Every structure is written in structure tokens, then in C-alpha cells.
Amino acid sequence: MKEEMNGLTDKMVKKRIEKGQVNFIKDKSNQSVFQIIFKNLFTYFNLIFGILATLLIMVGSYRNLTFLPIVIINVLIGIYQQLRAKKTLDKLALMDIKEYTTIRNGKEEKILSTKLVLGDVIKIENGQQIPADAVVLSGEAYVNESLLTGEVDEIKKVKDSELKSGSYIVAGSVIAKLTSVGKNSYINKLSEKAKEIKEKKTEMANAIEKIVLVSGIAVLPISITLVYQSMYVNNYSFKTAITSMVGATIGMIPEGLYLLVTVALAISAMNLGKKKVLLHDMRSIETLARIDVLCVDKTGTITSNKMNVTEVFGAKKETNQDLKQAKIILKKYINTITDTNITMDALKEFVGIGEKFDFEKIIPFSSKNKCSIIKTKTTTYKLGAPEFILDKETLEENKDLISQRTKEGERVLVLIEEKNKKNIPILFIALVNEIRENATKIFKYFYQQGIDIKVISGDNPETVSKVAEHAHIKNSNKFIDATELKTYEEIKDAVNKYTVFGRVQPEQKQQIVRALKENGIKVAMTGDGVNDILAMKEADCSIAMGEGSDAARQAAQVVLLDSDFSKMEDIVYEGRKDINNITRSSSLFLYKNIFSFMLATFSIIMVFNYPIHSTQLALISMCNIGIPSFLLALEPNETKQDKKFISQVLINAIPAAITSFIAVISMIYFSKLFNINQNEVGTACVYLLAVVGFNTLIYITRPLKKYHIMVFAIGIGVAIFSSFFLYDIFEINDISLKAAALCVVFSFSQITINRGLSYITKLIYAKINNKKLEEA
């Protein structure tokens, strides 16, 4: 045993490295550069764009390739963003590689977790993750394996106990020997599922995926049918059939929507990155911007991670002499116990270095036992929460003393001595956490934004209530002791009545979040410890403090690297800006897609050639949709969006699409009456689409501000410039007086029809959803 405790020799380490028995695992979440490029290039829509481009090149219609720049830019930005994310993840992985005290050649040295080898003897202390499978050689500890098994109970580990990689020491410390490392470790065999952050689909992402799915399904049969009809029914040439089909197909694909979302979220991610906010998933800022309730832990979120001892006081029946002696016992106890947490750090700072007990056994603190224990030859001492280690009679005797402190937001511990199987209080210790800087300000901000706060803590509910009051959390006087909540039904009832939950077990935190979600509430959860992980994973969005545990940071979607809770305001702002601006701009993209689908379907049914070329649609996409959308995406906008993304988009897009469809069909049929040629019809249709597009742009940007007018002016300016100077590229032809007159008539008609259809659409939506018209 003694030889084993000396650890490996340099020679043994070298042999294990040669055999590949090193604790290094390639991060599977990080794709190679080749994989990233391959994934972005070879997509379903890129395949369609590739086929369309090839067909256009085959028929020599090069100027109809104007859609390619948008596709290429989209691919390049996607590749850039993922390469940038890979770089960030690589840096993060380096940050997460921790040092462990390792015994080699009989001496202690610090070794990185990735440099550990099979058979290494290491020391693992409270708060540290177990880096590889191991067996305990000496010491005692409580281990939380919730990341691996989902079980929240802390498991006691003693000599010869097995330690699973990926679990965490929550109390005590051990010396252990590594039995499986790298790819053979337990955590790796589970494919590191415990550490993976599962992407939670956001409402906006889901809606956009559905739009893309519908487009993807519709585009193939319609395209094939259009080519067949043009060539074999209308007897057009292969070149005409292809250019016509490409115009319809490009119109139905929301090629710019993905680009807009990617750019908007990327800009927000970069802005937050500069403020030391790490997003594991860019879409999490959308989720956070939609939340209704923010659940926060007391310690580490409302308060800082530093505690101070405010006073030490005796029990009611004790004398001053007893208190003096009790302080000596406390000093011995604190210098003997092996716990390492913020409470113990405060106690050690308070008592100072001194004499230790000659002990027989130490049982470290665990949230399960609510106390730590030292057994000597003559007696047993315990330190913990009075509610859990004092009998009812003694607790009642000292209730006023304890309550006096807890009502001021202080945490009270009691040091007891076991005598005749009875716990006798030696002294009480009052500690306090300071309120985090800016915490009060950020809670006020959340209330202004219509977001409610729930405080969930393992501490005394009265103490937590007072701390919440100091942080200006509303209804902080509505608190409950979670030990009273025995069933899930009671928890579901409690979440509607109480703001502060004290003495909460980890599984209860998860149940509280679940109960809120079952009420149709979007929930965000903040945390910094292992006991917060289950609730964080249950929440719609999870936020971890940078100074918290590795496990909490890995489980969270958002990490506040500098643990500055005030950065939450920046995240919510960026998220709401993206939601509002993307929702608004998506109406413009979808307007073009719905219109193109309707016109393509109608042209198949009525057996006429699709009248608008892809180059002409590219001009509309650029002036009416692309440029305005990207400029509007930068506009500050922090209004909370309560309406469904897809509903909002369709309410604005459908009237505009139907209006344009009616106008274009009318132009096609009236052109036959007035003998207007096909080239003029295509150009006239572009003008009509532009009128509806700009009308819709004005409608969705209400109320008009200087910035909106500037965006509108830029779009019109580019359209006029392109029509006069780039007419050949966009196939803008001269039109006759007859065609111009029809354009003017239909343009004015469109504005009236569009407004009327918008009103009817909103009215229908309001009635279906039982809302007032102004809420629709």
C-alpha cells in the first residue's frame, strides 16, 4: 500500500504514454476544418442552387446567375461562424483543462488532466471533477453522479470505492488511483452525453425550419413541371424553359433568410463576447429574450461567492465563560475538518490557524446530512444547520436567537456536542453573503421587462427571503420551506403562490422549473453549483456563473465568464433586438416565397410561361428585402415579443403576397388585350412587386422613424440606380406608355388591396385566438 501511495515512476509514466494510456480525449463536439466546410457546402438547397446554376451555364444564360452571390456569401459566413466557434471552443477546452495534484516518484506535483496516465495516484478535493475512472486509496468523500446517472443523491466514497469520471466531489477529499483513462473511461463510453449541451429548438428556429422544409418539398415537383410544360406544352426552347423555371424556383427558396438569421445572431454573439458572455448555442439568446420567469439561486447569483462571519453567540442557557470555551472548541473543529467551501473559508478566516483535534473519524459536510461530523475518543461534534441537527425542544428554546439573525438575511450554523445521545448546542455562528454588485439594478430591469423572479435556494427560507428583500425582489415575503412540499402536486401549487423557496433539494429545483413550464411559462435558470444542474437542464434557458463549478458551466447554454449578473441585461437586449428585427424582416422574405409559389402554381394550372426571370427577382430581393432587412437587423429594439413568430410573419406576408399575385396576373391578362410584349410584362411585374414590397416595408416598420425613412430611401435609391444603370444585368427593359399606365393603375390598386387584406387577415387571426384587433 505504501509503495502504491508513492505513485508511478518516470519510467512507468513513459511506458504508459508510449502505449497511448493517456487521459486525452478528442473533443467530438469540435469538427475538423474539412468537416465544417463540407457540411456548409453540401446541403440540400446548395444542391438545388448548384443544379440551377449548371443548367443556366449550359444554356448560356449567365446573367441569370445573380442569385449565386447570395448563396456564396451565405456559405462563407456559415463556414466563418463555425470556424470561429471552433476556435472559441478550442480555447474553452484549454481553459477547462484543470491541474490535479499527482503523486509521482513519491512526490507531489501539479499535472494537467490531459497529461494524466493509467495508474497515476492523484488527490481530488471538494468541487473538483473526477478526471478519469479511479479507485479510492485513502480518505472519504461524497460524490454527486447526477451528470452520469441522473440520480441526485450524494454517494459516500471510502477506501476501495470506485470513482466514475465525470462525477464531482461535493464534500471531503480522497487520494485515488486511476484505473481507466481517455477513451476507456466511463464518461467517454457514454459519448460524453453528460457534458454535451443539447440544442433546444427555439420558436424562431423551429418556424424557419418549417418554412425551409415546405419550400424544399414544393420546389422540386413545381420546377420539373414548369420545365416540362414550357418545352412540351407551350413549345418554348430549352433555354427559355430553364430561365423561366429558375425564376420561379429562386423565388420560392428563402435563400436570404438563413443569411439574415446567421448574421444577426453572429453580431449579437460577438457583441456579447466582448462583454465576457459566452454562448454555447447562439440561439439561446432568443430563448432568454422570450422568458417569463427567471429562477435564481441565492448564493452565487443574488449574493457573491464570499461569506463573512458577523458574530458568534451562545445558546440561551450558556454563560460567557461557556462561550469563551466554546470558541476554543470551534477553532479546533474548523482547523480539523477537511471541508473546502465558501462557508468553511469564512470560518477559517474568522478563527485563524490553530490547534487541531486528535480525531478518530471525520465525516465531511454534505447537503444530504446538512452537517459535518468529527468524532474524537471522548465525544462527537457536529456543525450544521440548527433545523436539522437540534432536537425540537432545544431548537424552540433558541428560536428567537436564530430568528433574529435569519430575519436580517444571515445564515446561522450551530456547533453541537453529543452527550447521552442528545445534541447540546455549544455555540451559534451567524454568516452573511454580500449582495452582488448590480444585482438590484438587474432585477429592477427584469421587472420593467415583464419578467418575474423566483428565488430557489438550499438555505433557510427566512434568510433567503431577507436577502431577496435586500435585492429588491418583489413579493420576497412570500416564502416557503421546501421540506414541507412532499409531492409534485404540492410543488405545482406552490409555484403559483410563492416567490422564495428555501431548503430546496436538487430534484425539487428541477420539479419547480418543470411545474412553471407546465403552466405555459418560459423559464430561465441560473446556477453555479452541481446542485443546480438538473434544474438548469430542465429550463428553457440556463445561465451559469464563470466562477461556478465546471459542471454548471458545461450544463449551461450561457456562461457569464466574469460572473457579472448585470450582463443579463445585455443578453436580453440582444435577444429581443434579434427576435423583433428578424420577425419583421422575415415577413419580407416570406412575402416573396408565397407570391412565387402562388404564381408558379397558377402558371402550371393555366398553362402559361412563368413571366419573371431570376435576375429580375434578384433586384426585388436586393432592394425590397435584402438591404432593408440587414439594415433593420441593426436597429435597437427591446420590446418583449409575446406573439408567435410564424403568426406574425404570415399576418404581414400573406396580404402582400396575395396583392402582388392579383396585380401580376392582372398585368399578364391585360397585356394581351393591349398587345404588350413579354419583355415589357416581366419589367412591369418587377415594378408592381417593388411597389408592394416598399408598401409592406412601411407597414412593418411603423411607426416611421428617421432610421426607417433612411432604410426606405436607401432601398428606393438602389432600385432606381439599378434600373437606370444596371438594367442589362437585371433585365429591366423599356416599357411602352400602355404598360406604364397599367403599372400606375395597378400600383395604386395594390396599396388599397394590400391594406384591406391586412385588416381582414388581422381580424381573422384575432377572432381565432380570441384577441382584440389591436393585439393581433
N, C-alpha and C positions, 0 to 999 in steps of 0.2 A: 504493500500500500504506500509506504513511504517513498519507494522508488517511482511508483506511478505518479505521486504528487509532485515529483521533480520535473514532470513533463517530458517532452521529446528533446532529443539532442539535435544539433545542427545537421548531423549526418542523416538522421532519421527523417528530418524535415525535407532535405534534399531529395531523398528517395521517393517520398510521397509526392513531391512536386513533379518528378520525372514520370511517375505513374498517373499523373493527372488527378490525384486525390486532393484537389484544392477546392475551397469553398467559393468558387466563382461560377455564377450562372449568367448566361447571356440574357439580357432583358428582352423577353419576347414581345413586349409592347413596342419596342423600338424597331421599326422596319429599316431595312437597308436602303441606301440611296436608290439602288436599282428598283427595289420593290415599290418605293414611293412613286418614282417616275412611271413605272409600268402600270400601277394602279390608277394614276391620273390620266394616262394616255388611253388605255384600253377600257373604255366604258361603253355602255350601250349607246348613249347618244353620240359619243365621239365616233362610234362605228357608223351610225347613220350619217353624221356630217361627213365622214370620210367617203362613204359611198356617193353622197350627193356631189361632193367636190370632184370625185373621179368621173362621174357622169358628165358634169359640166365641162371638165377639161376635155373629155372625149368628143364632145360636140363643139368644142372651141368657144364656149360662152364664158370667157374668162371674167368679164366684168360682173357676172352674177355670183362671183365668189366673195362678195363683200361681207358675207356672214362669217368668213373664216377668221378675220382679226379678233372678233369677239370670242370665238371658240378657242383660239390660240392663247389669248390673254387669260381666259378662264382657266385653261390647263396650267399655264405658267404660274398664275397666282396660287392655284391649288398645290402645285409642287413646291413653290416657295414657302407657303404657310406650313406644310407638313415637314419640310426640311428644317424650317425654323423651330417647329415644335420638337422635332427630333433632337436638335441641338440643345434646346431647353431641358428636355427630358434627360439627355445625357449628363448635363450639368447637375440636374436634380439628383440623378442616380449617384453622382460623385459626392454630392452633399449628404446623401443618406447613408453612405458607407461609413460605418462607425468603427471606432477603435475599441478593442477589448483588451483587458489585462490578461496576458497569456503567460503561462509558466513554461519556459524553455531552458534547458541546461540548469535547472534548479533555481532560476532567477526570473523575476517578473519583468515583463516588457510589454509595451503597447503595440498591438498588431491590428491592422485593418481587417475587417470581417472577410474581405475577398482574398486575403493572404493566409487565412487560417487553413490548416490541413487536417486530414483524418488523424485522430489520436491526440490532437492538441488538448492541453489542460487549460481551461480559462475560468476567470471569475466573472460571474454575472450578477448584477445588483438590481435593486428596485428601479423600475422604469425602463430597463433595457430589454430589447428584443433578443430572443434566443436565436443566434445566427445559423445554427445547424443542429441536427439531432444529436442529443448528448445523454449521458447518464451522470447522475449526481454522485460525486465522490465524498463530499462533506458539506455541511451546512443545511439550512432549512429555508424554504421559500414558498410563497403562494403564487400560483401561476394562473393567468387567465388565457384560456384557449378558445375564446369566443370567435376569433378570426378564422379558426380552423374548423371548429365543430358547431358553432352557433350556441353552445352551452355557455351560460354566463357565470356559473358557479366557479369560484376560485378553488383550484386544486392544490392541496398541500403536497410539496415535494421534499422528500428526505433522502438519505443515503440509498443509493441503488435505484432511485426513481428515474424513469425515463423523461426526458425533456424534448418536446417537439419543436422543431424550427418554425418560426412564425408566431409562436406564442410569446407572452410577455410576463416578466417578473413584476408583480404588483406589490409584493412585500417580502422583505428578507433578502438574503443573498446566498449563493452556492458556489462551490468550486466543482466544475463538471468536465467530463472528458467527451470530446466529440466522437460520435460513433458513425455518423453518415454526413457527408458534406456534398456541396454542389448539386449536381443532377440527381444524386441518390437520396437527398434529404426529403423529408416528409412534405415540406411546403412546396418543393418543386414537383413532386409526384402529383400534387393536387393542381398542377399547372398555375400555381401562384394565384389561385382564384381569390384567396383571402385578401390579397393586396390589390387586385385589379379594381379599377373604378368602372363599374358597369355604366355604360352610357344610358342615361334616362332620356327617352324621347320627349322633346318639348312640344308644346302645342303647335308652334310655328313650324318646326322641323317636320312634324307629322303631316301638317297641312300641305307643305311644299312637296313632300314625298308623294302624297296622293295626287297632287296636280301633275307631277312628273310621270307618275305611273299611268294616269289616264291618258296623258299626251303620248306616252310611249306605246300604249296599246292601240290608240287610234291612228297613229301616224303611218304605220306600215300598210294596212289594208287600203286606206284612203289614197296613199301615194301610188300604190300599184294600180288601183282602179283608175286614177287620173291619167296615168301613162297609157294604159290600155284604151281608155275612152278617146283620148286625144288622137292616138295613132289609128285605131281600128274602127272607131265610130265617126269621129269628126274629120278623119283623114288628114291630120296635120303631120308635119315632118317629125322625125325623131328628136331633132334639136328643139323644136317648138314644144313638143310634149314634155321633154326633160326640163326646160326652163320654166314652163308653167307649173309642173309638179313640184319643183324645188321651191318656187314662190309660196305654194300652199303649205308645203312641209315645214319650211323655215318659220312661217307664221304660226304654226301650231306648237312649236317647241319653245319652251320658256328658257332659251339659252342664256339670257342676261340675268334671270332671277337668281340662279345659283351664284353667279359672279357678284351680284349686289349683296347677297346674304354673306358670302365669304368675306368680301371687302369690309362690310360694315362691322361684322364680328371681329375681324382681324384688327381693325383700327381700334376697337374697344379693348381688345386683349392687349394690344401694345400700350395703349394709354394706361391701363391698369397695371401692366408690368412695370412701367416707370414708377408707379406708386407702391411697388413691392407687394402686388397682389398676383398670386399665381393661380391660373385657371387650368385645372386638369382637363376640363372639357369647355370649349368656348361657348357652347350653347347653355351652359349653366347660368350665365348672366341673364339670359331670357327668363329662366325659371325663377331666379331670385327677384327679378323685377315684377313678377306676377304674384308673389306670395301675399297671403292674407294674415298669416301669423308667423312670428319669429320666436322660436323656442331657444332660450339661452340658459346656460349653466351659470351658477353664481361665481364660483372660483374660476379664474382664468378668462372670464368673459366680462361680467359686471365688475369684478374685482381683479386686482393684479395678482400675479403668482407669488407674491411675497406677503408673509404674515408677520405680525408683531404681537408680542405678549404685552397686554395692557396692565394686567395685575394678577397677583396670586393671592387667594384668600382662603381662610379656613372654614370648616363646617360650623354650624351654629353651636354645637356642643363643645367645640375645641377652644383652647386658651392660646394666648400669644406665644407662650413657651412651646406649646404643641406645634404651632405654625412654624416657629424657627426650626424645630427639629424636622418638621415635615419638609421644609425646603432643602435640608441636607439629603433627605431620602430622595427627593425629586432629582437633585443634582446627580446622585449616584445612578438613579434609574436612567436618566437621559444619556449619561456617559456610557452606559452599559448596552442599552437597546441598539439594535442594528438597523432600525428603520431609516430610510432616506427619503423624506418627502418634505413639502414646504412647511408643514406643521412642525415636524421634528427639527427642521433647520431653524425655525423661530425659537423653539425651546432650547436648542443647543446654544444659540447666540445669547439667550437670556441667562442660562445657568452658568455658562462658561465651562472650560475644561476642568476636570476634577477626578476624584476617586471613583472607582467602579465597584459594582457588587461582585462578590465571589459566588457566581451563579451555577446552578445545575442545569437549567434549561431556559431558552429564550423562544418565545412564540411571537413573531413579528405581527404588526398590525395588519388586519385585512378588513375590507368593507363588509365581509360576511360576519366576522366576530365583533366588529366595532370596537376592538381594543387590542392592545399588545400586552404580553404577559412575561414577567421574569420570575422564575422560581429559584429561591435560594435554599440553603439547607434548613433554615428556620421558618421561612414564611414565603408567601406568594404575593406579588404586587401586580396590579393591572392599571393601565392608563387608557381611558377611552371616554365615550360619551356617557354622561350620567344616566340618561334614559335607559341605557342598555346594560349597565353593569351595577347599578344600585338597586336594592330592593325597594318596593313601593313605599314602605314606611320611611326609610331614610331619604328617598327622593322627595317625599312630601314634606319632610322636616326642612329640607334645604331648597324647596321650590321657589321661595321668594328671592333668595340669594341668586339662584340661577336665572330666574325670570328677569330680574333687574338688569342683568347683563345681556341676555338674549334679545330683550326688547330694544336694546341700543345697537343691535346688529352684531354683537360679539358672539364668538363661538366659545362654549365652555366645555372643558375637559375635567375629568376627576381622576386623581390618583388614589387607588384604594389598596387596602391590605386585607387579605383573607384571614379571619380569626374565627375559629369554630364554625367553619362553613358559612360565615357571614361576611359580606363585603363592607368594611369600615372605611369611610372616606378620610383620607389623610389631609388632602387639600384640593382646592379647585384652581384651575388656570383659565383665565379669560384671554382670548386672542381675537385679533381683528384683521380682516383684509381691507386694504385701501381700495376705494372706488377707482376704476381705471380712468385715466385722463381721457376726456372727450366722451365717456360713456353716457353721461346725462344728455349731452348735446345730440348724440346719435339716436337715443331713444325718443327724444322730442321730435327729431326729424321723421322717424318711423311713424309716430302718431299722426304727424301732419300729412303723411303719405297714405293714411288709412290702413296702416299695418299694426296689428295688435301684438302685444308681448306676453309670453308665458315664461315664467322662471321655473326651471326644473333642477333640483339640487338634492344631493345626498345629505345635506346639513339639516340642522334643526329648523323647522318651518318658520318659527317665530324669528329666528336670527335672519333667515333668508328674506322674510317679509320686511324686516327693518332695513336690510341692505338695499332691497328693491325700492323702498321708500326714499332712501338717501339718493338713489339713482334716478328718482322722479318717475318710476314706473307706475302707471295708473292702476288703481284697484289693488295695490300691493297689500292692503289689509285683508284681502280675500285669499286666505291661505289654508292649506290642509296638510296633515301628516299622512304621507302615502302609505304608512304601515296600516292605516285604517281601511285602505282600499284593498279588499280581499279578492274581488273578482273583476273581470274585464268590464262587465256591465256597470259596476260602480265607478270604474275609471272613465267610461264613456259619459256617465252622468256628471262626473266631477269636472271634466274639461270645459263644460258649459257654465260652471259656477265659479271656478277658482282661477286665480291668476298665478299664485305661487304654490308650488308643490315641493314639500320638504321630505327628507328621509326616503328619497326615491331610489329604488333598486334599478340596476341597468335594464332589466327586462321590462320594468314599469315605464322607464323613459321611452322605450320603443312602443309600448302599448299606448302611451299618451299621444305620441305622434300619430300612430295608426288611428286612434279614436278621432283626432282632429280631422284627418284626411277623409274618414268615413262620413264626416259632416259636410263634405264637399269643399273643405278648406285647403288651400295650398300652403304647405308648411316648410319652413327652413329651420334647420337645427344647427346650432353652434356647439362646439365642444373642444376639449383639449386633452382628454384622457381616454384610456381604454374603455372605461365605463360608459362613454358617450357613443361608442362606435355603432352599436346596434340601432340606436335612435337616429344617428346620422345617416345610416344606410336606408332606414325606413322613410326618411324625409324626402320631400321633392327636391330639395337642395341642401347640401351640407357644407358647413364652413368650419375650418379648423384654424387654431392659432399656431403661428410658426414656432412658438416656444413650447407647444404642447408635445405630446408623445408622438413617436414615429407612426404608431398605429393610427392615431387620429388624423394625422396629415395624409396618410395613404388612403384612408377611407373617404376623405372629403373631396368634393368637387372644386372647392375654392379654398385656398390657403392664404391667410394674412401673414406674410413672411415676417413682418416686424411686429406682429401681434397687436397692431393698432386697430381697434374695433371701429374707429371713426371712418376707416376706409370702406365700410359697408355702404356709406352714403354714395361713394364714387361708383361702387358696383351697381347699386340700384339705379343710379342716374344713367350709366352707360347702357344697362339693360333696357330701361324704359325708352331711351333715345332710339335704340335699335328696333325695338318692337314697334313703336309708333311710326318711325320713318319707313321701315321695311313693309309694314302693313299698308301704309299709304301708297308706297311705290309699287307694291305687288299688284295693286288694282290696275295700274297702267300696263304691266306685263300681261296680266291675265285677260285684260280687255282685248289685246291683240290676238292672243291664243284662241279665245272664244269666237271672236269675229272670223278668224281664219278657218276654224273648224266648221262654222256655220256656212261660210261661203264655199268651202271645198265640198261639203256635203251637198249643198244646193246645186253646185255646178255639175256634180255627178248625176243627181236626180233629173235636172233639167237639160242635161247633155250639152253644156257649153264649156268652152275653154276657160280655165282659171285666169282672170284678167290682170292680176297684179304680179309683177316679177319680184324675185328675191331682192334685187338691188333697190327697187322702189320701197319694199318693206324695210330694208336696211336703213333708208333715210328716215322713215317714220320711227323705227326703233331707236335711232340715234337722237333725233330732235325731240320727239314726244315722250320717249320713255327713258332711254339710257342716260343722257346728260342730266335731265331733271331729277331722275331717281338718285343718282350718285351725289348730286349737289344737296338734295333734300335729306339724304342719309347723314349728312354732317350737321344738320340743324339741331340745336339744343331742344329737347322735348322730354319732360319727365312726368307727363300725365300718366296716371295708372290706367292701363288698358284692361277693362273688365269684359269687353266683348270678345267673342270668338274670332280668331284670326280669319278663318275661311269665310265666315259670315260677313265680316267687314269687307273683305276683298271682293266677294261676289256681289254685295249690295252696290258697290261702286262700279264694278267691271261689267256686269250683265246689261244694265241700261245702255252704257256706252257701246257695247258690242252689238246689241240689237239695233241701236240707232244707226251705226255705221253700216251694218248689214242691209238695212232698209234703203239707206242712201245709195250704196254701191249698186244694189240690184236695180234700183230706180234709174240710176245713171246708165246701166247696161241696156235696159229696155228702151229708155228714151233716146239713147244714142242711135238705135236702129231706126227710130221714127225720123230723126233729124240727119241721118246718114253721116254720123260721126265715126271716124275710123278707129280701129282697135288701139293704136298707139296713143291717141288722144284720150280714149276711155281710161287706159291704165294711169295716165298722168292725172286726169280729173279725179279718179278714185283716190290717188295719193293725197290730193288737196282736201278731199272730203274727210279722209281719215285724219289728216292733220288738224282740221277744224274740231272734230270730236275729241281728238287727243288733247288738244290745248284747253278745250272746254272742260274736259274731265280733270285736267291738271288744276285748273282754277277751282273746280268744285271740291277736290280732295285736300286742297291747301288752305281752305277757309279757316279763320278769317285771314284775308290777304295782308301780309306784312311787307316791309321793304325788301326783305330777303326773298320772299316768294315772288314778288314782282321782278326782282333781278333774275331769278331762276327762269321765270316765264320769258323774260326778254332775251336771255341767252339762247333758250330753245328756239324761239322765233327767229332770232338773228342768224343762228346756224342754218335753220331751214331755208331762209331767204338766200343766204350766201351760197348754199349748196345748189339751190335751184337755178341761180344765175351763173355761177362759176364752175360748178361741178356737175352740171346737168348730164354730161355724157356718161359719167361714172354711175350716176343713179338713174339713168334712162328717163330723165324728165324732158318731155317733148313739148314743143309749142302747141298750144291748143287754139282752136277757132273761137270766134265770137259766140257761136251757138253753144259750144262746150263750156265756155267761161260763164255764160248766162245760166246754164243748168247748174254749174258749180255754186254760183251765188245763191240761186233759189234753194237748192238742197242744203246749203250750209246754214242758211237762216232757219230752214225747217228742222234741221238736225238739232240745233240748240234748243228749240221748243220741245221737240220729241224727247230729247235726252233728259231735260229737266222733268217732263211729265212722267217718263218711265222711272226715273229715280224716285220720285214721290210715291208712285204706285208700289215699287219694289220695297221701299221702306215701310209703307203701310202694311203690306202683306207680311213682312218679317215681324213687325211689331205685333200684329194680331196672332201670328203663330206662336210667338214667345211671350204673349201676354204682357207686352211693354207699351209704354206711351210712345207716341210717334217721335218725340224729341230724344228719346233714349235709344232709338234704333240706329 
